């Protein structure tokens, strides 16, 4: 099985961008009664596809989920600013890593062409 690292990194970067938007939406709804936080699944889906030998990064899409496993406050809201900020920091670090790796891949491609 051959996995195109460039396409995979691009898919992961797209998932990170979606995750950042979802986190921002969760934060924006911090005080909205009845709002339940959303999360983005990508890494687990990718790992499962890899284990099954069915990896096509062009078809692998991030999924939006509402886990419903967080404690809710008196308004029925389960958004925690601490949780969201932690997720935002992790997402920013992952995005930075994906971008650095993509830059290396492109540099290698440029060297191969030149």
Backbone as a printed PyTorch tensor [residue, N CA C, xyz], in Angstrom:
tensor([[[  0.8420,  -1.1670,   0.0000],
         [  0.0000,   0.0000,   0.0000],
         [  0.8920,   1.2360,   0.0000]],

        [[  0.6070,   2.1330,  -0.8920],
         [  1.3530,   3.3760,  -0.9880],
         [  0.4460,   4.5480,  -0.6300]],

        [[  0.9210,   5.3900,   0.2840],
         [  0.1520,   6.5520,   0.7050],
         [  0.8830,   7.7970,   0.2320]],

        [[  0.1970,   8.6550,  -0.4750],
         [  0.7710,   9.9050,  -0.9510],
         [  0.8290,  10.8760,   0.2310]],

        [[  2.0280,  11.1400,   0.7220],
         [  2.2000,  11.9620,   1.9120],
         [  1.7140,  13.3890,   1.6830]],

        [[  1.9130,  13.9330,   0.5080],
         [  1.4740,  15.2950,   0.2240],
         [ -0.0420,  15.4130,   0.3410]],

        [[ -0.7530,  14.5030,  -0.3040],
         [ -2.2170,  14.5300,  -0.2740],
         [ -2.7350,  14.2900,   1.1430]],

        [[ -2.0580,  13.4020,   1.8680],
         [ -2.4480,  13.1200,   3.2440],
         [ -2.2640,  14.3560,   4.1210]],

        [[ -1.1340,  15.0370,   3.9800],
         [ -0.8900,  16.2510,   4.7600],
         [ -1.8740,  17.3570,   4.3920]],

        [[ -2.2220,  17.4460,   3.1360],
         [ -3.2090,  18.4450,   2.7200],
         [ -4.5730,  18.1390,   3.3360]],

        [[ -4.9560,  16.8620,   3.3850],
         [ -6.2260,  16.4720,   4.0080],
         [ -6.1980,  16.7790,   5.5020]],

        [[ -5.0830,  16.5050,   6.1510],
         [ -4.9520,  16.7850,   7.5800],
         [ -5.0090,  18.2850,   7.8490]],

        [[ -4.4190,  19.0750,   6.9680],
         [ -4.4630,  20.5330,   7.1110],
         [ -5.8940,  21.0420,   6.9690]],

        [[ -6.6270,  20.5050,   5.9940],
         [ -8.0320,  20.8890,   5.8350],
         [ -8.8270,  20.5310,   7.0890]],

        [[ -8.5780,  19.3510,   7.6450],
         [ -9.2730,  18.9250,   8.8630],
         [ -8.9480,  19.8670,  10.0230]],

        [[ -7.6980,  20.3090,  10.1130],
         [ -7.3060,  21.2490,  11.1660],
         [ -8.0240,  22.5850,  11.0090]],

        [[ -8.1730,  23.0350,   9.7810],
         [ -8.8790,  24.2940,   9.5470],
         [-10.3480,  24.1710,   9.9520]],

        [[-10.9470,  23.0510,   9.6220],
         [-12.3400,  22.8070,  10.0280],
         [-12.4280,  22.7640,  11.5500]],

        [[-11.4740,  22.0770,  12.1800],
         [-11.4590,  21.9640,  13.6440],
         [-11.3510,  23.3450,  14.2910]],

        [[-10.5100,  24.2180,  13.7470],
         [-10.3860,  25.5740,  14.2970],
         [-11.7130,  26.3220,  14.2220]],

        [[-12.4180,  26.1690,  13.1250],
         [-13.7280,  26.8240,  12.9740],
         [-14.7420,  26.2600,  13.9630]],

        [[-14.7260,  24.9640,  14.1540],
         [-15.6550,  24.3180,  15.0810],
         [-15.3700,  24.7690,  16.5180]],

        [[-14.0910,  24.8480,  16.8740],
         [-13.7190,  25.3190,  18.2120],
         [-14.1840,  26.7610,  18.4050]],

        [[-13.9680,  27.6120,  17.4070],
         [-14.4170,  29.0030,  17.4880],
         [-15.9300,  29.0680,  17.6730]],

        [[-16.6570,  28.2050,  16.9840],
         [-18.1090,  28.1520,  17.1210],
         [-18.5050,  27.6970,  18.5280]],

        [[-17.7900,  26.7020,  19.0560],
         [-18.0710,  26.2580,  20.4200],
         [-17.8800,  27.4090,  21.4040]],

        [[-16.7740,  28.1440,  21.2620],
         [-16.4950,  29.2680,  22.1570],
         [-17.5710,  30.3420,  22.0190]],

        [[-17.9860,  30.6030,  20.7870],
         [-19.0200,  31.6100,  20.5570],
         [-20.3400,  31.2190,  21.2270]],

        [[-20.5670,  29.9380,  21.4180],
         [-21.8070,  29.4480,  22.0270],
         [-21.6340,  29.0570,  23.4900]],

        [[-20.6070,  29.5680,  24.1140],
         [-20.2990,  29.2530,  25.5050],
         [-21.4940,  29.4770,  26.4330]],

        [[-22.2640,  30.5290,  26.1780],
         [-23.3980,  30.8570,  27.0470],
         [-24.7520,  30.5730,  26.4090]],

        [[-24.7740,  29.8740,  25.3030],
         [-26.0330,  29.5840,  24.6230],
         [-26.7470,  28.4240,  25.3220]],

        [[-27.9420,  28.6610,  25.8450],
         [-28.6730,  27.5820,  26.5300],
         [-28.9190,  26.3940,  25.6000]],

        [[-28.6410,  25.1970,  26.1100],
         [-28.8900,  23.9690,  25.3630],
         [-27.8580,  23.6210,  24.3120]],

        [[-26.8590,  24.4870,  24.1100],
         [-25.8490,  24.1920,  23.0850],
         [-24.9350,  23.0780,  23.5700]],

        [[-24.6730,  22.1190,  22.6830],
         [-23.7430,  21.0340,  22.9740],
         [-22.5420,  21.1870,  22.0480]],

        [[-21.3680,  21.0430,  22.6240],
         [-20.1320,  21.2470,  21.8730],
         [-20.0010,  20.2510,  20.7260]],

        [[-19.2940,  20.6670,  19.6950],
         [-19.0040,  19.8200,  18.5400],
         [-17.5060,  19.5660,  18.5150]],

        [[-17.1360,  18.4530,  17.9170],
         [-15.7290,  18.1180,  17.7190],
         [-15.5620,  17.6060,  16.2900]],

        [[-14.3190,  17.6020,  15.8340],
         [-14.0070,  17.1240,  14.4900],
         [-13.1760,  15.8600,  14.6050]],

        [[-13.6280,  14.8010,  13.9490],
         [-12.8830,  13.5340,  13.9090],
         [-12.1520,  13.4560,  12.5810]],

        [[-10.8610,  13.2190,  12.6450],
         [-10.0830,  12.9940,  11.4290],
         [ -8.9910,  11.9670,  11.6810]],

        [[ -8.1860,  12.2000,  12.7000],
         [ -7.0320,  11.3450,  12.9520],
         [ -7.4460,   9.8940,  13.1870]],

        [[ -8.5150,   9.6850,  13.9550],
         [ -8.9920,   8.3220,  14.2080],
         [ -9.4910,   7.6650,  12.9200]],

        [[-10.1740,   8.4500,  12.0980],
         [-10.6540,   7.9190,  10.8130],
         [ -9.4900,   7.5440,   9.9110]],

        [[ -8.4710,   8.3880,   9.9100],
         [ -7.2860,   8.1130,   9.0980],
         [ -6.5790,   6.8480,   9.5870]],

        [[ -6.4050,   6.7160,  10.9050],
         [ -5.7480,   5.5370,  11.4720],
         [ -6.5340,   4.2630,  11.1400]],

        [[ -7.8510,   4.3420,  11.2130],
         [ -8.6940,   3.1870,  10.8860],
         [ -8.5480,   2.8120,   9.4110]],

        [[ -8.5390,   3.8200,   8.5400],
         [ -8.3620,   3.5610,   7.1100],
         [ -6.9990,   2.9440,   6.8370]],

        [[ -5.9680,   3.4350,   7.5250],
         [ -4.6220,   2.8740,   7.3620],
         [ -4.6080,   1.4050,   7.7860]],

        [[ -5.2370,   1.1020,   8.9230],
         [ -5.2580,  -0.2670,   9.4350],
         [ -5.9790,  -1.2090,   8.4780]],

        [[ -6.9840,  -0.6800,   7.7830],
         [ -7.7430,  -1.4890,   6.8260],
         [ -7.1000,  -1.5030,   5.4450]],

        [[ -6.0470,  -0.7130,   5.2620],
         [ -5.3880,  -0.6410,   3.9630],
         [ -6.2140,   0.0490,   2.9070]],

        [[ -7.1410,   0.9270,   3.3360],
         [ -8.0430,   1.6020,   2.4020],
         [ -7.8780,   3.1200,   2.5000]],

        [[ -6.6600,   3.5890,   2.3470],
         [ -6.4070,   5.0090,   2.5070],
         [ -6.4340,   5.7090,   1.1610]],

        [[ -7.3900,   6.6000,   0.9970],
         [ -7.4240,   7.5110,  -0.1390],
         [ -7.6600,   8.8950,   0.4390]],

        [[ -6.5760,   9.6480,   0.6860],
         [ -6.7110,  10.9630,   1.3080],
         [ -7.6540,  11.9040,   0.5680]],

        [[ -7.8320,  11.6850,  -0.7350],
         [ -8.7640,  12.5310,  -1.4810],
         [-10.2020,  12.2920,  -1.0500]],

        [[-10.4830,  11.1030,  -0.5580],
         [-11.8390,  10.7630,  -0.1210],
         [-12.0100,  10.8600,   1.3870]],

        [[-10.9040,  10.9040,   2.1210],
         [-10.9730,  10.9470,   3.5710],
         [-11.3650,  12.3450,   4.0250]],

        [[-12.5290,  12.4620,   4.6420],
         [-13.0550,  13.7490,   5.0680],
         [-13.1930,  13.7780,   6.5890]],

        [[-12.9660,  14.9370,   7.1600],
         [-13.1950,  15.1240,   8.5870],
         [-14.6910,  15.0240,   8.8460]],

        [[-15.0370,  14.5030,  10.0140],
         [-16.4470,  14.3690,  10.3830],
         [-16.7500,  15.2440,  11.5850]],

        [[-17.8800,  15.9080,  11.5410],
         [-18.3360,  16.7390,  12.6400],
         [-19.1990,  15.8870,  13.5660]],

        [[-18.8430,  15.8610,  14.8380],
         [-19.5590,  15.0380,  15.8110],
         [-19.9810,  15.8750,  17.0140]],

        [[-21.0390,  15.4600,  17.6560],
         [-21.4570,  16.0340,  18.9360],
         [-21.3510,  14.8950,  19.9530]],

        [[-20.2420,  14.8350,  20.6940],
         [-19.9940,  13.6710,  21.5500],
         [-20.9950,  13.4550,  22.6720]],

        [[-21.6150,  14.5020,  23.1970],
         [-22.6270,  14.3900,  24.2600],
         [-22.1100,  13.6550,  25.4940]],

        [[-20.8030,  13.7280,  25.7570],
         [-20.2570,  13.0320,  26.9180],
         [-19.6820,  13.9800,  27.9620]],

        [[-19.8450,  15.2830,  27.7400],
         [-19.3540,  16.2770,  28.6810],
         [-20.4640,  16.6620,  29.6550]],

        [[-20.0910,  16.9920,  30.8830],
         [-21.1300,  17.4270,  31.8350],
         [-21.7440,  18.7490,  31.3880]],

        [[-23.0310,  18.9010,  31.6080],
         [-23.7340,  20.1180,  31.2210],
         [-23.9500,  21.0090,  32.4390]],

        [[-24.0560,  22.3170,  32.1710],
         [-24.3390,  23.2570,  33.2550],
         [-25.8470,  23.3870,  33.4410]],

        [[-26.2680,  24.3280,  34.2730],
         [-27.6960,  24.4970,  34.5740],
         [-28.5090,  24.9270,  33.3620]],

        [[-27.8340,  25.4400,  32.3040],
         [-28.5200,  25.8550,  31.0730],
         [-28.5020,  24.7580,  30.0100]],

        [[-27.9430,  23.5960,  30.3590],
         [-27.8770,  22.5030,  29.3860],
         [-26.7410,  22.6430,  28.3910]],

        [[-25.7580,  23.4880,  28.7040],
         [-24.6260,  23.7490,  27.8270],
         [-23.4150,  22.9770,  28.3650]],

        [[-22.6480,  22.3580,  27.4730],
         [-21.4900,  21.5740,  27.9200],
         [-20.1450,  22.1260,  27.4250]],

        [[-20.1150,  23.3770,  26.9690],
         [-18.8740,  23.9790,  26.4870],
         [-18.0330,  24.4340,  27.6770]],

        [[-16.7780,  23.9970,  27.6820],
         [-15.8220,  24.4230,  28.7030],
         [-14.7380,  25.2430,  28.0160]],

        [[-14.5480,  26.4720,  28.4690],
         [-13.5280,  27.3350,  27.8650],
         [-12.1530,  26.6870,  27.9860]],

        [[-11.8680,  26.0610,  29.1210],
         [-10.5690,  25.3880,  29.2900],
         [-10.3770,  24.2900,  28.2550]],

        [[-11.4010,  23.4790,  28.0480],
         [-11.3310,  22.3940,  27.0590],
         [-11.1210,  22.9520,  25.6540]],

        [[-11.8840,  23.9770,  25.3080],
         [-11.7920,  24.5540,  23.9630],
         [-10.4260,  25.1910,  23.7270]],

        [[ -9.9090,  25.9080,  24.7240],
         [ -8.5960,  26.5410,  24.5620],
         [ -7.4990,  25.4780,  24.4400]],

        [[ -7.6100,  24.4080,  25.2080],
         [ -6.6520,  23.3140,  25.0840],
         [ -6.7020,  22.6870,  23.7030]],

        [[ -7.9170,  22.4690,  23.2050],
         [ -8.0800,  21.9030,  21.8640],
         [ -7.5370,  22.8570,  20.7990]],

        [[ -7.7340,  24.1530,  21.0210],
         [ -7.2390,  25.1430,  20.0680],
         [ -5.7150,  25.1420,  20.0120]],

        [[ -5.0660,  25.0320,  21.1630],
         [ -3.5970,  24.9840,  21.2110],
         [ -3.0880,  23.7240,  20.5000]],

        [[ -3.7200,  22.5740,  20.7720],
         [ -3.3160,  21.3240,  20.1100],
         [ -3.5110,  21.4120,  18.5990]],

        [[ -4.6130,  21.9980,  18.1850],
         [ -4.9000,  22.1230,  16.7590],
         [ -3.8970,  23.0460,  16.0760]],

        [[ -3.5590,  24.1440,  16.7350],
         [ -2.5700,  25.0680,  16.1630],
         [ -1.2140,  24.3870,  16.0240]],

        [[ -0.8260,  23.5920,  17.0170],
         [  0.4580,  22.8740,  16.9470],
         [  0.4420,  21.8440,  15.8240]],

        [[ -0.6650,  21.1300,  15.6840],
         [ -0.7750,  20.1330,  14.6140],
         [ -0.7190,  20.8070,  13.2490]],

        [[ -1.4360,  21.9100,  13.1030],
         [ -1.4380,  22.6280,  11.8270],
         [ -0.0380,  23.1020,  11.4700]],

        [[  0.6720,  23.6190,  12.4450],
         [  2.0450,  24.0900,  12.2160],
         [  2.9290,  22.9250,  11.7670]],

        [[  2.7620,  21.7730,  12.3860],
         [  3.5390,  20.5890,  12.0120],
         [  3.2080,  20.1560,  10.5870]],

        [[  1.9180,  20.1050,  10.2560],
         [  1.5180,  19.7170,   8.8950],
         [  2.1140,  20.6720,   7.8660]],

        [[  2.0880,  21.9590,   8.1690],
         [  2.6050,  22.9470,   7.2250],
         [  4.1250,  22.8120,   7.0410]],

        [[  4.8380,  22.5570,   8.1250],
         [  6.2900,  22.3670,   8.0170],
         [  6.6080,  21.1230,   7.1860]],

        [[  5.8590,  20.0580,   7.4240],
         [  6.0780,  18.8310,   6.6570],
         [  5.7430,  19.0410,   5.1790]],

        [[  4.6560,  19.7460,   4.9150],
         [  4.2980,  20.0500,   3.5200],
         [  5.3850,  20.8730,   2.8430]],

        [[  5.9460,  21.8320,   3.5570],
         [  7.0260,  22.6470,   2.9850],
         [  8.2060,  21.7610,   2.6100]],

        [[  8.5230,  20.7840,   3.4470],
         [  9.6320,  19.8700,   3.1410],
         [  9.3140,  19.0120,   1.9180]],

        [[  8.0810,  18.5480,   1.8460],
         [  7.6830,  17.7350,   0.6980],
         [  7.8140,  18.5440,  -0.5890]],

        [[  7.3190,  19.7830,  -0.5640],
         [  7.4070,  20.6350,  -1.7490],
         [  8.8580,  20.9550,  -2.1090]],

        [[  9.6840,  21.1430,  -1.0850],
         [ 11.1050,  21.4170,  -1.3240],
         [ 11.7680,  20.2030,  -1.9920]],

        [[ 11.3990,  18.9990,  -1.5500],
         [ 11.9370,  17.7770,  -2.1590],
         [ 11.4710,  17.6440,  -3.6050]],

        [[ 10.2020,  17.9910,  -3.8520],
         [  9.6870,  17.9200,  -5.2070],
         [ 10.4180,  18.9160,  -6.1030]],

        [[ 10.6480,  20.1030,  -5.5910],
         [ 11.3650,  21.1310,  -6.3390],
         [ 12.7950,  20.6740,  -6.6580]],

        [[ 13.4490,  20.0510,  -5.6830],
         [ 14.8110,  19.5530,  -5.8920],
         [ 14.8340,  18.4380,  -6.9370]],

        [[ 13.8110,  17.5880,  -6.8990],
         [ 13.7430,  16.4870,  -7.8640],
         [ 13.5150,  16.9990,  -9.2850]],

        [[ 12.7080,  18.0430,  -9.3950],
         [ 12.4270,  18.6280, -10.7110],
         [ 13.6540,  19.3600, -11.2400]],

        [[ 14.3430,  20.0690, -10.3140],
         [ 15.5080,  20.8700, -10.7190],
         [ 16.7020,  20.0120, -10.8710]]])
